[in-house]
Amino acid sequence: MLRVLILICCAALPVQAQTQVPTSQAQISLSFAPLVKQAAPAVVNIYAKRIVQSRVSPFASDPFFRDFFGDMGRAQPRVQNSLGSGVILSSDGYLVSNYHVVGGASDIRVVLNDRREFSAEVLLGDQASDLAILRLKDAENVPFLPLRESDTVEVGELTLAIGNPFGVGQTVSSGIISGLARSGAVTGNERGYFIQTDAPINPGNSGGALIGMDGALIGVNTAIVTRSGGSNGIGFAIPAALVAQFVSQARAGETRFMRPWAGMGGQTVDADLANSLGLQRPGGMAITQVQDGSPFANVGLGVGDVIIAANGRAVNSPSEMLYYMTVAGIGAEITVTAVRDGVQEDYTVAMIGPPELPPREEQTLGARDVLEGLTIANVNPAVLAQYQLPILPSGVVVLNTGPIAPRIGLQKGDLLREIDGQDINSPEDAVRALRNARRSVSIVVERGGQLVLLRFRL
C-alpha cells in the first residue's frame, strides 16, 4: 500500500517547464528550434520561368488520330513555371539549387525567409550533376550557411531538411542520415553520388538544405524514391563537397562545369567477379576500359586491375570513383589503391582536364544540306566529357541530330562509319559524302558496339 501511495504522490508532482534557449549539444538534440532559427534564413524559395516549344496537334482531341500522327502539330512557345528551393552560400549572394529547378530559365525570382525578393542569374549549371550556382542581383550581407566537410558525415546523424514542399512555404522536417555513397538507377542518376536521408522530402524541396546539428550544410536535397509522388522516407542529397567545387569554378568565371578526365571505364566487383579475379571478397571497381594517354594509363593501371580506395576512402563503383575525382578538382593529385594479381599498391594520379586531341573539327549542316541541323565532330576526350558520352573508339560522332536525322534512325552518340560506301574518317568526309549524295543514301553507324545500316531516299 505504501508503494502505491508513493507512486501516486510522485505522479502528482508538478513538472517545471524549461524556458531557457538550449545552448549545449545535448540540449539542442532535445529541441531543433534554435538550430532552425539559425539556418532557415539562408534557405530560399525559387520561382523560375522558362520558354519551351510545345507542339499542338489538330488531332489532339481524337484518340485514334492522336496516337497515329503523334506530336506532328505546329510548335508553339509556352511558358513553363517551376518551383523549388535554394541555399545561400555566401554573404555576397552566391546560391545553390538544382539544375532541374533553374536550368534554361529566362526569369528567376528568389524569395528569402524575411520576404525580401531578388532577381538571380545562373552562373554555372550542370545537368548531369543536377546542380546550379546562381548569384542574387544587388545582394549584400545576406544570411548564408557554411559547408560541412563531407568526409565527416556519418550514418545515424540527426539531420534537418529545409525547403518549400508543394509551395506551402518554408517547412522543416527531421530525420537521420540513413546511407552514404548511394548511386545507380534507384537515385534517378546513374553517374550521381548521394547522401540518403529519411527526413521527409517532397516536390518543391528540390534545391533545399540538408543540415546537421552543427548548422552547416551537409547536402542539397535533389530526389526521392516514391510510388505515390510523396515522401516514403527515402530521399537523396548531393554532398556539400561537390557543391564546394561548383562554387569554386563559378567564382573563377567558368560557365561549364569541368570534371577531371578519367579516361577509363569500370564495373562494380560482385561475388562472381571477385572469384574470377582471385579476390577474397567482393568490393572495389574493376577497370574494364582505359584510354591511351589517360592519367590512369600513365601510372600503369590497366584492364583487370581493381581500384579499392581513393585517398583512403573505399571505392565500390564507377560513380564513387568519379565523385572522388570531381571533389578533388582539376590540378590536384589523388592516391589510388589498386589490387593486381593479389598484390595491393598505391598510385599517385594527376587530375587533369579532358584534352582536345585530336581536334574536334565540329561541323553543323546547313539548311541546304541533306540532314539539316546535324552536328558532328571527331571523337576526343573533351567531346565525350561535354556531351556525357561513354568511352568511344576514334571516329566521327553525332553530337546533335537536328530535326531531320532522327526520322532516318540517327541518334546522338552514333559513330559514322560509312556513307554510300565511303569510309568516314573526319567530319569533312561526312559533309562531303552527304552533299554528293544521290536519290538513295545509305549510312553505316556504330551503336553500342554493333554496326547498323540506315537507308533513306531524298
Residue pairs with C-beta under 8 A, 6 or more apart in sequence:
21 33
21 34
22 28
22 30
22 31
22 33
22 34
25 213
28 34
28 35
28 213
29 158
29 213
32 160
32 172
32 174
35 160
35 211
35 213
35 215
36 160
36 162
36 172
38 215
39 145
39 160
39 162
39 209
39 211
39 215
40 113
40 162
40 170
40 172
41 112
41 113
41 114
41 143
42 87
42 88
42 142
42 143
42 144
42 145
42 209
43 85
43 86
43 87
43 88
43 113
43 145
43 162
43 163
43 170
43 208
43 209
44 85
44 86
44 87
44 88
44 95
44 110
44 111
44 112
44 113
45 83
45 84
45 85
45 86
45 110
45 111
45 164
45 169
45 170
46 83
46 84
46 85
46 86
46 97
46 101
46 102
46 108
46 109
46 110
46 111
46 120
46 207
47 81
47 82
47 83
47 108
47 109
47 110
47 111
48 81
48 82
48 83
48 84
48 101
48 102
48 105
48 107
48 108
48 109
49 79
49 80
49 81
49 82
49 105
49 106
49 107
49 108
50 79
50 80
50 82
50 104
50 105
50 106
51 77
51 78
51 79
51 80
51 106
52 77
52 78
52 79
52 80
53 75
53 76
53 77
53 78
54 75
54 76
54 77
54 78
55 71
55 72
55 73
55 74
55 75
55 76
56 73
56 74
56 76
57 66
57 69
57 70
57 71
57 72
57 73
58 73
59 65
59 66
59 68
59 69
59 73
60 66
60 73
82 100
82 101
82 102
82 105
83 101
83 164
83 167
83 204
84 97
84 98
84 100
84 101
84 102
84 163
84 164
84 204
84 205
84 206
84 207
84 208
85 97
85 101
85 162
85 163
85 164
85 204
85 205
85 206
85 207
85 208
85 209
85 221
86 95
86 96
86 97
86 101
86 110
86 134
86 207
86 208
87 95
87 96
87 97
87 145
87 207
87 208
87 209
87 217
87 220
88 94
88 95
88 136
88 142
88 143
88 144
88 145
89 95
89 96
89 144
89 145
89 147
89 217
89 243
89 247
90 144
90 247
91 140
91 141
91 142
91 144
92 139
92 140
92 142
93 118
93 135
93 136
93 137
93 139
93 140
93 142
94 133
94 134
94 135
94 247
94 250
94 251
95 110
95 120
95 133
95 134
95 135
95 136
96 131
96 132
96 133
96 134
96 207
96 220
96 243
96 246
96 247
97 131
97 132
97 134
97 206
97 207
97 220
98 130
98 131
98 132
98 206
98 207
98 220
98 222
99 125
99 126
99 127
99 129
99 130
99 131
99 132
100 127
100 130
100 206
101 132
101 206
101 207
102 108
102 120
102 122
102 125
102 132
102 134
102 207
103 122
103 125
103 127
103 132
105 122
107 119
108 119
108 120
108 121
108 122
108 134
109 117
109 118
109 119
109 120
110 117
110 118
110 119
110 120
110 134
110 136
111 117
112 118
112 142
112 143
113 170
118 136
118 137
118 138
118 139
119 136
119 137
120 134
120 135
120 136
120 137
121 134
121 135
121 137
122 132
122 133
122 134
123 133
123 134
123 135
123 250
123 255
124 132
124 133
124 246
124 249
124 250
124 254
124 255
124 256
124 257
125 131
125 132
125 133
125 257
126 132
126 246
126 256
126 257
128 189
128 191
128 388
129 192
129 238
129 242
129 246
129 257
130 189
130 192
130 222
130 223
130 238
131 220
131 238
131 242
131 243
131 246
131 257
133 246
133 247
133 250
135 250
136 142
145 209
145 211
145 215
145 216
145 217
146 215
146 216
146 217
147 216
147 217
147 240
147 241
147 243
147 244
148 211
148 212
148 214
148 216
148 217
148 218
148 240
149 240
149 241
150 195
150 218
150 219
150 239
150 240
150 241
150 242
150 327
151 241
151 313
153 177
153 180
153 195
153 212
153 218
153 239
154 177
154 180
155 176
155 177
155 178
155 179
155 180
156 176
156 177
157 176
157 177
157 212
157 213
158 174
158 175
158 176
158 212
158 213
159 174
159 175
159 176
159 177
159 197
159 199
159 210
159 211
159 212
159 218
160 172
160 173
160 174
160 199
160 209
160 210
160 211
161 172
161 173
161 174
161 175
161 197
161 199
161 200
161 201
161 205
161 208
161 209
161 210
161 221
161 235
162 170
162 171
162 172
162 208
162 209
162 211
163 170
163 171
163 201
163 204
163 205
163 206
163 207
163 208
163 209
163 221
164 170
164 171
164 204
164 205
164 208
165 171
165 200
165 201
165 202
165 203
165 204
165 205
166 202
166 203
166 204
167 204
168 204
173 199
173 200
173 201
174 199
175 197
175 198
175 199
175 200
175 233
176 197
176 198
176 199
177 195
177 196
177 197
177 218
178 196
178 197
178 198
178 234
179 195
179 196
180 195
180 196
181 193
181 316
181 317
181 320
182 193
182 194
182 195
182 196
182 236
183 189
183 190
183 191
183 192
183 193
183 194
183 317
183 319
183 320
184 190
184 317
184 319
186 225
187 194
187 223
187 225
187 236
188 223
189 223
190 319
191 319
191 322
191 388
192 236
192 238
192 319
193 239
193 242
193 319
193 320
193 322
193 323
194 219
194 222
194 223
194 236
194 237
194 238
194 239
195 210
195 218
195 219
195 236
195 237
195 238
195 239
196 234
196 235
196 236
196 237
197 210
197 235
197 236
197 237
198 233
198 234
198 235
199 210
199 235
200 231
200 233
200 235
201 208
201 221
201 224
201 231
201 235
202 224
202 230
202 231
203 229
205 221
205 235
206 221
206 222
206 223
207 220
207 221
207 222
208 220
208 221
209 217
209 220
209 221
210 217
210 218
210 219
210 220
210 221
210 237
211 217
211 218
212 218
216 240
217 240
217 243
218 237
218 239
218 240
219 237
219 238
219 239
219 240
219 243
220 237
220 238
220 240
220 243
221 235
221 236
221 237
222 236
222 237
222 238
223 235
223 236
224 231
224 232
224 234
224 235
224 236
225 232
225 234
225 235
225 236
226 232
226 234
239 323
239 327
241 327
242 323
242 326
242 327
244 327
245 257
245 326
245 327
245 329
246 257
248 329
249 257
249 258
256 386
258 330
258 353
259 322
259 325
259 326
259 330
259 354
259 385
260 295
260 325
260 326
260 328
260 329
260 330
260 332
260 351
260 352
260 353
261 294
261 295
261 352
261 353
261 354
261 355
261 381
261 385
262 294
262 295
262 296
262 321
262 322
262 325
263 290
263 291
263 293
263 294
263 295
263 296
263 297
263 381
263 391
264 287
264 289
264 290
264 291
264 294
264 296
264 297
264 301
264 391
265 287
265 288
265 289
265 290
265 318
265 390
265 391
266 285
266 286
266 287
266 288
266 289
266 307
266 318
266 321
267 273
267 285
267 286
267 288
267 318
268 285
268 286
268 316
268 317
268 318
269 277
269 279
269 282
269 283
269 284
269 285
269 286
269 306
269 316
270 282
271 282
273 282
273 286
274 280
274 281
274 282
274 283
277 286
277 304
277 306
278 341
278 342
279 306
279 339
279 342
283 308
283 314
283 316
284 306
284 307
284 308
284 315
284 316
284 339
285 306
285 307
285 308
285 315
285 316
285 317
285 318
285 320
285 321
286 304
286 305
286 306
287 296
287 301
287 302
287 303
287 304
287 305
287 306
287 307
288 303
289 303
289 391
290 296
290 297
290 301
290 302
290 303
291 297
291 381
291 391
293 355
293 357
294 381
295 349
295 350
295 351
295 352
296 336
296 349
298 350
299 336
299 347
299 348
299 349
300 347
301 307
301 336
301 338
301 347
301 349
304 340
305 338
305 339
305 340
306 338
306 339
306 340
307 315
307 321
307 336
307 337
307 338
308 314
308 315
308 337
308 338
308 339
308 344
309 315
309 336
309 337
310 320
310 321
310 324
310 325
310 334
310 335
310 336
310 337
311 324
311 328
311 334
311 335
312 335
312 337
313 324
314 320
315 321
315 324
324 334
325 334
325 351
328 334
328 351
329 351
330 351
330 352
330 353
331 351
332 351
333 348
333 349
333 350
333 351
334 348
334 349
334 351
335 346
335 347
335 348
335 349
336 346
336 347
336 348
336 349
337 344
337 345
337 346
337 347
338 344
338 345
338 347
339 345
353 382
354 380
354 381
354 382
354 384
354 385
355 380
355 381
355 382
356 380
356 381
356 382
357 380
357 381
358 378
358 380
358 394
359 378
359 380
360 377
360 378
360 380
360 382
360 383
361 377
361 378
361 426
361 427
361 428
362 375
362 376
362 377
362 399
362 427
363 375
363 376
363 377
363 427
363 428
363 430
363 431
364 373
364 374
364 375
364 400
364 402
365 371
365 372
365 373
365 374
365 375
365 402
365 431
365 434
366 372
369 431
369 434
369 435
370 434
370 435
370 437
370 441
370 458
371 402
371 404
371 405
371 408
371 410
371 434
372 402
372 403
372 404
373 400
373 401
373 402
373 403
373 404
373 405
374 398
374 400
374 401
374 402
374 404
374 405
374 410
375 398
375 399
375 400
375 402
376 396
376 397
376 398
376 399
376 416
376 427
376 430
376 431
377 383
377 396
377 397
377 399
377 427
378 394
378 395
378 396
378 397
378 426
378 427
379 392
379 393
379 394
379 395
379 396
379 397
379 415
383 389
383 397
383 399
384 390
384 391
384 392
387 399
387 412
387 413
389 397
389 413
390 413
392 413
392 415
393 415
393 446
395 415
395 416
395 417
395 424
395 425
395 446
396 415
396 416
396 424
396 425
396 426
396 427
396 429
396 430
397 413
397 414
397 415
397 416
398 405
398 410
398 411
398 412
398 413
398 414
398 415
398 416
398 445
399 412
400 412
401 410
401 411
401 412
407 456
408 443
408 454
408 455
408 456
409 452
409 454
410 443
410 445
410 454
411 447
413 447
414 445
414 446
414 447
414 452
415 445
415 446
415 447
416 424
416 430
416 443
416 444
416 445
417 423
417 424
417 444
417 445
417 446
417 451
418 424
418 442
418 443
418 444
419 429
419 430
419 433
419 434
419 437
419 441
419 442
419 443
419 444
420 433
420 436
420 437
420 438
420 441
420 442
421 442
422 429
422 433
423 429
424 430
424 433
434 441
437 458
438 458
439 457
439 458
440 455
440 456
440 457
440 458
441 455
441 456
441 457
441 458
442 453
442 454
442 455
443 453
443 454
443 455
444 451
444 452
444 453
444 454
445 451
445 452
445 454
446 452
